Amino acid sequence: MSDHSEDISKHIRGYLIIGGTLIIGTVLTVLASQLELGHAGNIILALVIATVKATLVALYFMHLISEKQMIYTVLAFTAFFFAGLMAITLSAYHDFPNLTVTH
């Protein structure tokens, strides 16, 4: 019976560490918004912090860290196609037809 309670406390300790890390990430996001890195620099820093936090949530709270290889393959394809669609969208951002009026 004691092995079971030690196993539970190990998991709870891990969740608390990840939760604390997410809180620290939130504080870092707020502090990063106060920095003057230029518009692009602030966006890149915020996205890096958000990506790290999202990765922690997906791996530990959604239990992806213990999944089999197939889930990572599907996740990689999803990320690849998302990046491709974002690249297409961003490349067409300033592509206006002739005689288009922009304000």
N, C-alpha and C positions, 0 to 999 in steps of 0.2 A: 504494500500500500504506500510506503514511503517513496518508492521509485516514481509512482504516479504523481505525487505532489511535487517532487523535485522537477519532474518533466514540465508540469504546469507552470511552476515558478520560473523555470528557464525561458519558457515561451512568453510569459508575462513580462519578464525582464527585457527580453528582446523587443517586444512591442513598445515598452516604455522608452527604450533607447531610441527606437525609430521615431516615436512620437515627439520626443525631445529634439531630435534632429530636425524634424519638420517644423517645430516651433522656431528653432534657431534659423532655419531657412526662411521662414516668414519674416523674422526680424531683419535678416540680411536683405530681403527684398525691399523692406521699408527703408532701410539705411541706404541701399543702392539707389533708391529713387531720389535721394537727396544729393547724390553725386552729380557733378557736371562733366559727363563724358561725351557730350554731344548727343544729338538725337539718336543716331544709329548705335553709339556705344551703350547708351542706357537701355535700348531695346535688346541688344545682344546680351548684356549682363542679366537683364530680367529673364530672358528666355533660357539662359544657361541655368540660373537658379531654379526656374520653374521645371525644367527638364530633369534636373537632379531630384527635385521633390516628387515629381510624377513617377520617376523610376523607382524611388523608394516605396511609394504607395503601391505601385503595381507589383513589385517583387515581394513585399512583405505582407501588406494588408490584403492583397488579392491572391496571395500564395503562389505567384508565378515562379518563385525561386525554386520550388520543388516540382515543377512540371516537367514533362518529358520534352524531347527535342522537337516534336511536331508543333507544339504551341509556339516555340521560338521561330520556326520556319514561317508559320502563318503571320506572326507579328512582324518579321522582317519584310515579308511581301507587302504587308499593309503600310509599313513605314516607307518602303521604296515607292509605292504608288502614290502615297500622300505627298512625298517630297516632289515627285514628278508633276503632280497636279498643281502644287504650289509654285513650282518653277514655271510652268506654262502660264499660270495666272499672273505671276509677277512680271514675266517677260512681256505680256500683253497689256500691262498697266497703262503705258503711255502710247499705245498704238491706236490712234484715232483715224478714222477714215477722212479723206479730204473734205473740206468745207464743214467740218464738225465744229460747232461753237462750244467752247468750254468756259466756265466761269470760275 
